[in-house]
Amino acid sequence: MLIIFRSMIVSSLRDKITLFYSLLFPIGMIIGLGLYFNNMDERILTGVTAIGTLFWGMQGIAFQILYQRNKGVYKMLKITPLLIGHFIIAMVLARTVLGIILNMGVWIIGVLFFQISISSEAFIGTLLLVTIATLCFTSLGFLIANLANNEGHINMIANLIQIPFILISEAFYSLSKAPGWMYFISKLSPFEHYVKALKGLTDGMMLPMGSSILILLIYTLFSFLLAVITFKWEERIGSEYKPISN
């Protein structure tokens, strides 16, 4: 598991596209939106941080898993005594560790840019929340990789999840005047609870954090179990990639 963890760290650092959208793009958004909009500092900070966490967790690992599977890496692992659950844990934890560093980096840069005063309790709470959210969305990303046959499928499935998550959340606007059904659906989204808890911590309120963490943990466990059930060692026959010969 340690070898898999290290290799996943190395390969993740080589993923320049995901690193761009999870680090440089969010920082650019914070600066750009901060200069354009007034009196939206906390909302911009929490919204951009949450989106960076979502992109890193869901799409980054999905493309990485698909690439390794199509290269036949998992066919070799199949003959080892390593359990599927242990393998998925190592992969998810590796991406989570990097995700925490990237997302906290974006958050800290936003705090400094907007000159927001943060207490030590809020900083620790944000670190814990980002850790659990990154773990949650990374588990969802692993599940997406199992369901997809190619890069196009990953983009389609990820966008079908990510775009509604963002649109029905209060990342950048209020849902107070939204239709009742939209408000209800938003409460079922782990992304909305992540945004809500982040904003609460930025405002110095710890209250929303407990329920948000619980919901994120439920989604994490559910996604992990589905990832174990749907995991496949080899690429699926019928995808646009040629089967890997023995």
Backbone as CSV, one residue per row, in Angstrom:
resi,resn,N_x,N_y,N_z,CA_x,CA_y,CA_z,C_x,C_y,C_z
1,MET,0.819,-1.206,0.000,0.000,0.000,0.000,0.861,1.268,0.000
2,LEU,2.010,1.188,0.700,2.898,2.352,0.752,3.480,2.652,-0.627
3,ILE,3.819,1.597,-1.368,4.353,1.791,-2.723,3.300,2.424,-3.618
4,ILE,2.074,1.938,-3.520,0.972,2.499,-4.319,0.727,3.945,-3.933
5,PHE,0.790,4.230,-2.642,0.585,5.592,-2.158,1.639,6.527,-2.746
6,ARG,2.897,6.103,-2.713,3.975,6.945,-3.234,3.856,7.145,-4.740
7,SER,3.546,6.068,-5.460,3.426,6.180,-6.915,2.265,7.083,-7.309
8,MET,1.190,7.053,-6.531,0.045,7.903,-6.817,0.395,9.369,-6.566
9,ILE,1.190,9.635,-5.542,1.636,10.992,-5.266,2.460,11.526,-6.438
10,VAL,3.397,10.702,-6.906,4.284,11.120,-7.999,3.493,11.371,-9.276
11,SER,2.609,10.436,-9.629,1.832,10.590,-10.858,0.858,11.765,-10.766
12,SER,0.345,12.044,-9.566,-0.564,13.174,-9.389,0.159,14.495,-9.607
13,LEU,1.402,14.570,-9.151,2.183,15.794,-9.328,2.537,16.028,-10.794
14,ARG,2.478,14.985,-11.600,2.746,15.134,-13.038,1.499,15.538,-13.816
15,ASP,0.352,15.520,-13.151,-0.907,15.877,-13.809,-1.034,17.397,-13.841
16,LYS,-0.401,18.019,-14.823,-0.326,19.476,-14.886,-1.687,20.116,-15.131
17,ILE,-2.547,19.453,-15.900,-3.858,20.030,-16.208,-4.706,20.144,-14.940
18,THR,-4.762,19.050,-14.187,-5.551,19.067,-12.954,-4.957,20.028,-11.941
19,LEU,-3.626,20.074,-11.860,-2.972,21.008,-10.953,-3.318,22.453,-11.314
20,PHE,-3.394,22.729,-12.610,-3.740,24.077,-13.064,-5.150,24.444,-12.615
21,TYR,-6.121,23.554,-12.872,-7.509,23.861,-12.545,-7.783,23.803,-11.045
22,SER,-6.909,23.171,-10.285,-7.124,23.062,-8.843,-6.319,24.072,-8.042
23,LEU,-5.327,24.707,-8.659,-4.485,25.659,-7.938,-4.423,27.019,-8.623
24,LEU,-3.871,27.072,-9.822,-3.682,28.356,-10.499,-5.012,28.982,-10.920
25,PHE,-5.916,28.175,-11.450,-7.211,28.702,-11.884,-8.019,29.264,-10.717
26,PRO,-8.126,28.549,-9.580,-8.854,29.124,-8.432,-8.213,30.407,-7.907
27,ILE,-6.880,30.456,-7.875,-6.213,31.667,-7.401,-6.524,32.831,-8.343
28,GLY,-6.495,32.551,-9.657,-6.848,33.578,-10.633,-8.286,34.050,-10.466
29,MET,-9.199,33.101,-10.164,-10.597,33.463,-9.934,-10.743,34.356,-8.700
30,ILE,-10.029,34.031,-7.635,-10.104,34.822,-6.418,-9.660,36.260,-6.689
31,ILE,-8.548,36.400,-7.373,-8.029,37.738,-7.656,-8.947,38.485,-8.616
32,GLY,-9.370,37.803,-9.697,-10.216,38.448,-10.692,-11.570,38.854,-10.142
33,LEU,-12.261,37.931,-9.472,-13.571,38.235,-8.904,-13.469,39.238,-7.770
34,GLY,-12.377,39.153,-7.000,-12.198,40.082,-5.901,-12.022,41.517,-6.364
35,LEU,-11.351,41.687,-7.507,-11.153,43.030,-8.048,-12.415,43.568,-8.710
36,TYR,-13.273,42.660,-9.199,-14.469,43.084,-9.945,-15.672,43.313,-9.040
37,PHE,-15.869,42.420,-8.057,-17.035,42.510,-7.177,-16.633,43.071,-5.822
38,ASN,-17.479,43.887,-5.275,-17.261,44.464,-3.950,-18.184,43.789,-2.931
39,ASN,-17.723,43.734,-1.686,-18.531,43.203,-0.575,-18.927,41.742,-0.778
40,MET,-18.098,40.977,-1.486,-18.360,39.548,-1.686,-17.142,38.710,-1.322
41,ASP,-16.293,39.245,-0.448,-15.021,38.603,-0.158,-15.184,37.175,0.360
42,GLU,-16.006,37.001,1.410,-16.180,35.670,2.002,-16.841,34.703,1.031
43,ARG,-17.827,35.184,0.277,-18.525,34.307,-0.657,-17.592,33.858,-1.782
44,ILE,-16.777,34.762,-2.288,-15.821,34.412,-3.335,-14.802,33.413,-2.797
45,LEU,-14.290,33.664,-1.597,-13.292,32.784,-0.994,-13.827,31.368,-0.825
46,THR,-15.007,31.246,-0.220,-15.564,29.919,0.031,-15.992,29.232,-1.270
47,GLY,-16.574,29.993,-2.198,-17.031,29.411,-3.455,-15.886,28.872,-4.290
48,VAL,-14.843,29.657,-4.425,-13.697,29.232,-5.240,-12.964,28.070,-4.580
49,THR,-12.792,28.125,-3.266,-12.143,27.013,-2.562,-12.923,25.722,-2.731
50,ALA,-14.239,25.804,-2.612,-15.086,24.616,-2.749,-15.013,24.048,-4.160
51,ILE,-15.024,24.909,-5.174,-14.941,24.438,-6.561,-13.592,23.774,-6.826
52,GLY,-12.525,24.346,-6.274,-11.209,23.733,-6.428,-11.167,22.343,-5.818
53,THR,-11.784,22.175,-4.664,-11.860,20.861,-4.015,-12.642,19.869,-4.872
54,LEU,-13.735,20.340,-5.432,-14.588,19.486,-6.258,-13.863,19.014,-7.506
55,PHE,-13.217,19.930,-8.222,-12.516,19.584,-9.452,-11.353,18.637,-9.189
56,TRP,-10.581,18.931,-8.151,-9.436,18.088,-7.847,-9.877,16.673,-7.485
57,GLY,-10.900,16.578,-6.656,-11.322,15.270,-6.187,-11.968,14.417,-7.254
58,MET,-12.881,14.997,-8.038,-13.700,14.174,-8.932,-13.034,13.876,-10.264
59,GLN,-12.520,14.882,-10.941,-11.995,14.647,-12.278,-10.554,14.183,-12.267
60,GLY,-9.750,14.730,-11.354,-8.341,14.388,-11.332,-8.091,12.905,-11.168
61,ILE,-8.669,12.313,-10.146,-8.424,10.892,-9.900,-9.090,10.007,-10.947
62,ALA,-10.214,10.454,-11.498,-10.921,9.645,-12.492,-10.053,9.432,-13.736
63,PHE,-9.449,10.491,-14.245,-8.576,10.371,-15.416,-7.338,9.546,-15.089
64,GLN,-6.831,9.700,-13.883,-5.639,8.970,-13.475,-5.910,7.464,-13.396
65,ILE,-7.028,7.097,-12.818,-7.393,5.687,-12.709,-7.611,5.071,-14.086
66,LEU,-8.323,5.793,-14.955,-8.583,5.282,-16.299,-7.283,5.062,-17.066
67,TYR,-6.361,6.000,-16.965,-5.076,5.891,-17.667,-4.303,4.670,-17.180
68,GLN,-4.226,4.491,-15.868,-3.481,3.362,-15.318,-4.130,2.033,-15.677
69,ARG,-5.458,1.996,-15.665,-6.163,0.771,-16.015,-5.913,0.389,-17.472
70,ASN,-5.992,1.372,-18.364,-5.793,1.093,-19.786,-4.349,0.746,-20.125
71,LYS,-3.414,1.147,-19.261,-2.017,0.788,-19.452,-1.695,-0.611,-18.913
72,GLY,-2.666,-1.244,-18.286,-2.470,-2.593,-17.785,-1.831,-2.670,-16.416
73,VAL,-1.758,-1.521,-15.727,-1.127,-1.508,-14.405,-1.887,-2.392,-13.427
74,TYR,-3.207,-2.354,-13.493,-4.012,-3.091,-12.521,-4.044,-4.592,-12.803
75,LYS,-3.745,-4.980,-14.032,-3.673,-6.411,-14.340,-2.535,-7.070,-13.572
76,MET,-1.452,-6.298,-13.382,-0.328,-6.839,-12.611,-0.665,-6.875,-11.121
77,LEU,-1.381,-5.870,-10.657,-1.765,-5.833,-9.244,-2.773,-6.924,-8.904
78,LYS,-3.498,-7.368,-9.916,-4.547,-8.376,-9.703,-3.982,-9.682,-9.175
79,ILE,-2.742,-9.993,-9.557,-2.145,-11.270,-9.144,-1.517,-11.183,-7.754
80,THR,-1.512,-10.014,-7.158,-0.967,-9.851,-5.812,-2.067,-10.099,-4.780
81,PRO,-1.699,-10.340,-3.521,-2.719,-10.564,-2.475,-3.386,-9.288,-1.984
82,LEU,-3.085,-8.150,-2.607,-3.641,-6.870,-2.167,-5.156,-6.852,-2.353
83,LEU,-5.879,-6.491,-1.310,-7.328,-6.401,-1.375,-7.758,-5.143,-2.129
84,ILE,-8.896,-5.222,-2.815,-9.397,-4.079,-3.576,-9.613,-2.878,-2.664
85,GLY,-10.198,-3.127,-1.493,-10.468,-2.041,-0.568,-9.203,-1.319,-0.135
86,HIS,-8.139,-2.091,0.152,-6.873,-1.492,0.559,-6.265,-0.686,-0.584
87,PHE,-6.382,-1.205,-1.792,-5.860,-0.501,-2.959,-6.576,0.843,-3.154
88,ILE,-7.887,0.834,-3.061,-8.658,2.065,-3.243,-8.339,3.062,-2.136
89,ILE,-8.185,2.576,-0.910,-7.842,3.462,0.199,-6.517,4.166,-0.058
90,ALA,-5.511,3.399,-0.509,-4.197,3.989,-0.784,-4.280,5.044,-1.872
91,MET,-5.029,4.752,-2.932,-5.159,5.687,-4.047,-5.884,6.960,-3.601
92,VAL,-6.990,6.784,-2.890,-7.787,7.934,-2.459,-7.017,8.786,-1.460
93,LEU,-6.322,8.164,-0.532,-5.573,8.919,0.475,-4.452,9.735,-0.161
94,ALA,-3.790,9.164,-1.162,-2.707,9.885,-1.833,-3.232,11.158,-2.484
95,ARG,-4.342,11.020,-3.214,-4.931,12.198,-3.843,-5.458,13.183,-2.798
96,THR,-5.967,12.659,-1.692,-6.499,13.519,-0.646,-5.412,14.360,-0.003
97,VAL,-4.256,13.757,0.252,-3.147,14.487,0.872,-2.741,15.669,0.002
98,LEU,-2.570,15.439,-1.291,-2.223,16.529,-2.191,-3.357,17.543,-2.290
99,GLY,-4.588,17.043,-2.309,-5.737,17.936,-2.395,-5.828,18.875,-1.205
100,ILE,-5.527,18.363,-0.029,-5.552,19.198,1.176,-4.542,20.334,1.047
101,ILE,-3.340,19.994,0.589,-2.291,21.014,0.441,-2.708,22.077,-0.568
102,LEU,-3.242,21.637,-1.711,-3.646,22.577,-2.759,-4.816,23.441,-2.308
103,ASN,-5.846,22.816,-1.747,-7.052,23.557,-1.367,-6.800,24.514,-0.205
104,MET,-6.008,24.087,0.761,-5.666,24.991,1.861,-4.781,26.123,1.362
105,GLY,-3.937,25.825,0.365,-3.121,26.874,-0.228,-3.980,27.942,-0.882
106,VAL,-4.994,27.498,-1.640,-5.919,28.442,-2.276,-6.659,29.245,-1.216
107,TRP,-7.134,28.571,-0.177,-7.882,29.237,0.894,-7.030,30.274,1.624
108,ILE,-5.800,29.911,1.941,-4.907,30.831,2.655,-4.587,32.048,1.787
109,ILE,-4.332,31.820,0.499,-4.072,32.944,-0.405,-5.287,33.864,-0.478
110,GLY,-6.483,33.276,-0.500,-7.705,34.080,-0.513,-7.876,34.881,0.763
111,VAL,-7.569,34.270,1.911,-7.672,34.969,3.195,-6.723,36.161,3.222
112,LEU,-5.497,35.957,2.725,-4.516,37.040,2.707,-4.913,38.122,1.703
113,PHE,-5.433,37.698,0.549,-5.793,38.668,-0.489,-6.950,39.554,-0.030
114,PHE,-7.943,38.953,0.594,-9.107,39.710,1.056,-8.908,40.313,2.454
115,GLN,-7.755,39.968,3.066,-7.442,40.478,4.409,-8.553,40.124,5.402
116,ILE,-8.945,38.847,5.368,-9.994,38.357,6.261,-9.355,37.869,7.559
117,SER,-9.905,38.273,8.672,-9.394,37.861,9.984,-9.935,36.477,10.334
118,ILE,-9.038,35.533,10.568,-9.421,34.145,10.865,-8.824,33.737,12.208
119,SER,-9.654,33.185,13.073,-9.174,32.707,14.370,-8.479,31.357,14.204
120,SER,-7.735,30.961,15.215,-7.043,29.665,15.169,-8.047,28.520,15.135
121,GLU,-9.181,28.680,15.841,-10.208,27.637,15.818,-10.807,27.497,14.416
122,ALA,-11.037,28.629,13.747,-11.592,28.595,12.397,-10.597,27.970,11.419
123,PHE,-9.307,28.237,11.618,-8.285,27.659,10.734,-8.258,26.141,10.880
124,ILE,-8.267,25.658,12.125,-8.259,24.211,12.366,-9.532,23.573,11.824
125,GLY,-10.672,24.245,12.046,-11.938,23.731,11.530,-11.945,23.668,10.013
126,THR,-11.374,24.684,9.359,-11.303,24.684,7.900,-10.420,23.553,7.407
127,LEU,-9.301,23.324,8.065,-8.405,22.231,7.690,-9.118,20.890,7.782
128,LEU,-9.857,20.680,8.864,-10.608,19.436,9.031,-11.684,19.303,7.960
129,LEU,-12.392,20.385,7.709,-13.474,20.355,6.714,-12.938,20.095,5.317
130,VAL,-11.857,20.758,4.943,-11.251,20.553,3.623,-10.771,19.113,3.486
131,THR,-10.222,18.560,4.551,-9.745,17.171,4.518,-10.893,16.210,4.219
132,ILE,-11.987,16.339,4.933,-13.119,15.435,4.752,-13.774,15.645,3.383
133,ALA,-13.904,16.907,2.952,-14.513,17.189,1.650,-13.658,16.637,0.518
134,THR,-12.342,16.796,0.615,-11.446,16.254,-0.408,-11.545,14.741,-0.460
135,LEU,-11.615,14.105,0.700,-11.786,12.658,0.763,-13.107,12.240,0.129
136,CYS,-14.159,13.005,0.377,-15.485,12.705,-0.165,-15.500,12.791,-1.685
137,PHE,-15.038,13.910,-2.242,-15.102,14.109,-3.683,-14.103,13.216,-4.424
138,THR,-13.003,12.861,-3.760,-12.054,11.927,-4.369,-12.657,10.531,-4.459
139,SER,-13.402,10.126,-3.446,-14.092,8.832,-3.491,-15.121,8.816,-4.610
140,LEU,-15.845,9.936,-4.790,-16.785,10.048,-5.896,-16.062,9.962,-7.237
141,GLY,-14.877,10.573,-7.307,-14.090,10.509,-8.533,-13.643,9.105,-8.862
142,PHE,-13.306,8.320,-7.841,-12.910,6.927,-8.072,-14.094,6.140,-8.619
143,LEU,-15.276,6.413,-8.089,-16.482,5.739,-8.582,-16.741,6.108,-10.039
144,ILE,-16.535,7.366,-10.393,-16.723,7.799,-11.775,-15.773,7.045,-12.703
145,ALA,-14.529,6.864,-12.264,-13.553,6.133,-13.071,-13.988,4.696,-13.315
146,ASN,-14.646,4.099,-12.342,-15.131,2.724,-12.504,-16.294,2.642,-13.477
147,LEU,-17.118,3.671,-13.526,-18.296,3.662,-14.393,-17.972,4.053,-15.830
148,ALA,-16.861,4.746,-16.039,-16.518,5.267,-17.363,-15.675,4.284,-18.157
149,ASN,-15.839,4.328,-19.471,-15.035,3.497,-20.372,-13.911,4.277,-21.035
150,ASN,-14.038,5.597,-21.096,-13.039,6.419,-21.759,-13.100,7.830,-21.206
151,GLU,-12.223,8.702,-21.735,-12.163,10.080,-21.248,-13.475,10.823,-21.463
152,GLY,-14.121,10.563,-22.589,-15.394,11.222,-22.876,-16.448,10.890,-21.839
153,HIS,-16.484,9.621,-21.414,-17.444,9.215,-20.386,-17.152,9.919,-19.058
154,ILE,-15.860,10.064,-18.740,-15.499,10.740,-17.490,-15.980,12.180,-17.500
155,ASN,-15.724,12.875,-18.610,-16.177,14.270,-18.718,-17.696,14.366,-18.593
156,MET,-18.393,13.456,-19.252,-19.850,13.490,-19.243,-20.396,13.233,-17.842
157,ILE,-19.920,12.166,-17.194,-20.431,11.812,-15.871,-20.053,12.878,-14.840
158,ALA,-18.794,13.334,-14.909,-18.340,14.344,-13.946,-19.132,15.640,-14.096
159,ASN,-19.365,16.063,-15.334,-20.117,17.307,-15.549,-21.576,17.168,-15.123
160,LEU,-22.138,15.975,-15.306,-23.515,15.751,-14.875,-23.657,15.857,-13.358
161,ILE,-22.556,15.650,-12.656,-22.579,15.751,-11.197,-22.110,17.128,-10.733
162,GLN,-20.995,17.590,-11.298,-20.380,18.827,-10.822,-21.218,20.068,-11.119
163,ILE,-21.720,20.181,-12.347,-22.462,21.386,-12.723,-23.715,21.567,-11.870
164,PRO,-24.556,20.516,-11.693,-25.708,20.687,-10.785,-25.281,21.001,-9.350
165,PHE,-24.198,20.370,-8.876,-23.701,20.663,-7.535,-23.464,22.159,-7.365
166,ILE,-22.801,22.771,-8.352,-22.450,24.187,-8.265,-23.678,25.078,-8.434
167,LEU,-24.532,24.731,-9.401,-25.681,25.585,-9.717,-26.718,25.618,-8.596
168,ILE,-26.889,24.495,-7.882,-27.900,24.461,-6.827,-27.278,24.693,-5.451
169,SER,-26.136,25.352,-5.435,-25.485,25.685,-4.174,-25.459,27.203,-4.002
170,GLU,-25.078,27.630,-2.820,-24.940,29.052,-2.538,-23.484,29.476,-2.602
171,ALA,-22.744,28.845,-3.528,-21.323,29.158,-3.664,-21.106,30.627,-4.017
172,PHE,-21.931,31.162,-4.932,-21.735,32.545,-5.378,-23.005,33.396,-5.305
173,TYR,-24.137,32.792,-4.962,-25.376,33.560,-4.853,-26.299,32.879,-3.856
174,SER,-27.307,33.607,-3.420,-28.237,33.090,-2.419,-29.379,32.324,-3.080
175,LEU,-29.834,31.277,-2.401,-30.982,30.498,-2.873,-32.248,30.836,-2.093
176,SER,-32.226,31.950,-1.383,-33.376,32.313,-0.550,-34.648,32.525,-1.369
177,LYS,-34.512,32.964,-2.607,-35.668,33.191,-3.465,-35.834,32.109,-4.521
178,ALA,-35.090,31.038,-4.390,-35.192,29.932,-5.351,-36.456,29.124,-5.083
179,PRO,-36.950,28.385,-6.090,-38.130,27.533,-5.884,-37.891,26.521,-4.763
180,GLY,-38.958,26.116,-4.127,-38.843,25.196,-3.007,-38.154,23.895,-3.365
181,TRP,-38.453,23.358,-4.564,-37.851,22.086,-4.958,-36.340,22.215,-5.138
182,MET,-35.875,23.376,-5.630,-34.440,23.581,-5.799,-33.746,23.691,-4.447
183,TYR,-34.384,24.379,-3.521,-33.822,24.521,-2.183,-33.729,23.158,-1.497
184,PHE,-34.759,22.328,-1.697,-34.763,20.985,-1.099,-33.642,20.128,-1.674
185,ILE,-33.473,20.165,-3.007,-32.431,19.362,-3.657,-31.047,19.815,-3.208
186,SER,-30.879,21.130,-3.021,-29.571,21.640,-2.605,-29.148,21.058,-1.259
187,LYS,-30.128,20.767,-0.407,-29.814,20.213,0.908,-29.364,18.755,0.833
188,LEU,-29.582,18.131,-0.316,-29.127,16.752,-0.511,-27.724,16.697,-1.107
189,SER,-27.202,17.836,-1.489,-25.892,17.899,-2.147,-24.774,18.049,-1.127
190,PRO,-23.745,17.202,-1.184,-22.612,17.366,-0.260,-21.853,18.657,-0.533
191,PHE,-21.871,19.112,-1.783,-21.168,20.345,-2.129,-21.786,21.545,-1.427
192,GLU,-23.118,21.604,-1.362,-23.799,22.712,-0.699,-23.460,22.745,0.794
193,HIS,-23.416,21.582,1.418,-23.079,21.531,2.837,-21.613,21.922,3.056
194,TYR,-20.763,21.577,2.119,-19.355,21.983,2.198,-19.236,23.499,2.109
195,VAL,-19.929,24.093,1.141,-19.912,25.550,0.972,-20.463,26.240,2.219
196,LYS,-21.567,25.722,2.727,-22.215,26.316,3.897,-21.283,26.305,5.106
197,ALA,-20.604,25.176,5.332,-19.705,25.068,6.480,-18.484,25.961,6.307
198,LEU,-17.945,26.028,5.092,-16.805,26.900,4.825,-17.151,28.363,5.113
199,LYS,-18.319,28.780,4.639,-18.736,30.159,4.859,-18.946,30.427,6.343
200,GLY,-19.515,29.442,7.051,-19.717,29.611,8.487,-18.401,29.787,9.225
201,LEU,-17.387,29.003,8.842,-16.080,29.114,9.486,-15.427,30.452,9.172
202,THR,-15.590,30.914,7.934,-15.033,32.212,7.551,-15.688,33.343,8.334
203,ASP,-16.993,33.180,8.616,-17.732,34.196,9.385,-17.569,34.026,10.888
204,GLY,-16.806,32.983,11.299,-16.584,32.763,12.721,-17.655,31.938,13.398
205,MET,-18.497,31.249,12.602,-19.569,30.414,13.164,-19.224,28.943,12.960
206,MET,-19.134,28.186,14.055,-18.770,26.772,13.992,-19.998,25.873,13.887
207,LEU,-21.189,26.429,14.084,-22.411,25.626,14.197,-22.688,24.749,12.976
208,PRO,-22.609,25.273,11.724,-22.971,24.429,10.567,-21.986,23.303,10.295
209,MET,-20.833,23.326,10.959,-19.762,22.405,10.620,-20.092,20.951,10.950
210,GLY,-20.718,20.719,12.119,-20.981,19.350,12.558,-21.866,18.579,11.606
211,SER,-23.013,19.148,11.242,-23.928,18.459,10.332,-23.323,18.312,8.944
212,SER,-22.551,19.295,8.500,-21.916,19.222,7.178,-20.893,18.099,7.127
213,ILE,-20.096,17.967,8.166,-19.097,16.894,8.223,-19.783,15.536,8.219
214,LEU,-20.879,15.409,8.949,-21.612,14.140,8.994,-22.107,13.750,7.608
215,ILE,-22.686,14.703,6.885,-23.204,14.422,5.550,-22.066,14.075,4.593
216,LEU,-20.953,14.784,4.683,-19.799,14.489,3.832,-19.246,13.095,4.124
217,LEU,-19.236,12.711,5.381,-18.746,11.378,5.751,-19.677,10.286,5.228
218,ILE,-20.980,10.536,5.259,-21.942,9.568,4.721,-21.726,9.379,3.229
219,TYR,-21.565,10.474,2.505,-21.291,10.390,1.075,-19.963,9.690,0.810
220,THR,-18.967,9.946,1.646,-17.660,9.305,1.481,-17.768,7.798,1.626
221,LEU,-18.438,7.349,2.679,-18.597,5.918,2.922,-19.384,5.267,1.796
222,PHE,-20.474,5.893,1.386,-21.313,5.344,0.318,-20.534,5.261,-0.991
223,SER,-19.786,6.308,-1.321,-19.007,6.317,-2.566,-17.897,5.275,-2.524
224,PHE,-17.257,5.131,-1.361,-16.188,4.143,-1.231,-16.714,2.722,-1.431
225,LEU,-17.846,2.410,-0.805,-18.420,1.072,-0.957,-18.793,0.793,-2.408
226,LEU,-19.376,1.781,-3.090,-19.720,1.610,-4.502,-18.463,1.470,-5.362
227,ALA,-17.392,2.186,-4.987,-16.138,2.083,-5.736,-15.548,0.690,-5.618
228,VAL,-15.663,0.095,-4.436,-15.173,-1.282,-4.236,-16.006,-2.264,-5.048
229,ILE,-17.319,-2.091,-5.028,-18.216,-3.003,-5.731,-18.029,-2.928,-7.242
230,THR,-17.848,-1.726,-7.775,-17.785,-1.538,-9.229,-16.367,-1.575,-9.779
231,PHE,-15.362,-1.765,-8.916,-13.976,-1.712,-9.385,-13.697,-2.811,-10.400
232,LYS,-12.957,-2.457,-11.436,-12.549,-3.438,-12.446,-11.044,-3.319,-12.674
233,TRP,-10.374,-4.466,-12.727,-8.925,-4.501,-12.865,-8.486,-4.174,-14.290
234,GLU,-9.328,-4.516,-15.251,-8.959,-4.313,-16.647,-9.952,-3.377,-17.310
235,GLU,-9.544,-2.809,-18.445,-10.448,-1.955,-19.188,-11.625,-2.767,-19.695
236,ARG,-12.749,-2.147,-19.800,-13.974,-2.831,-20.194,-13.982,-3.078,-21.701
237,ILE,-14.297,-4.294,-22.077,-14.397,-4.623,-23.496,-15.549,-3.835,-24.113
238,GLY,-15.271,-3.235,-25.244,-16.302,-2.443,-25.903,-16.032,-0.970,-25.818
239,SER,-15.004,-0.577,-25.033,-14.640,0.832,-25.001,-13.877,1.165,-26.257
240,GLU,-13.572,2.423,-26.445,-12.910,2.824,-27.668,-11.421,2.513,-27.647
241,TYR,-10.932,1.987,-26.525,-9.544,1.573,-26.448,-9.427,0.094,-26.829
242,LYS,-8.311,-0.268,-27.392,-8.079,-1.657,-27.759,-7.743,-2.459,-26.515
243,PRO,-8.247,-3.702,-26.428,-7.936,-4.522,-25.251,-6.429,-4.726,-25.121
244,ILE,-5.977,-4.791,-23.910,-4.559,-4.992,-23.662,-4.253,-6.482,-23.737
245,SER,-3.310,-6.845,-24.566,-2.980,-8.246,-24.752,-2.193,-8.756,-23.564
246,ASN,-2.323,-10.050,-23.315,-1.602,-10.668,-22.213,-0.118,-10.807,-22.549
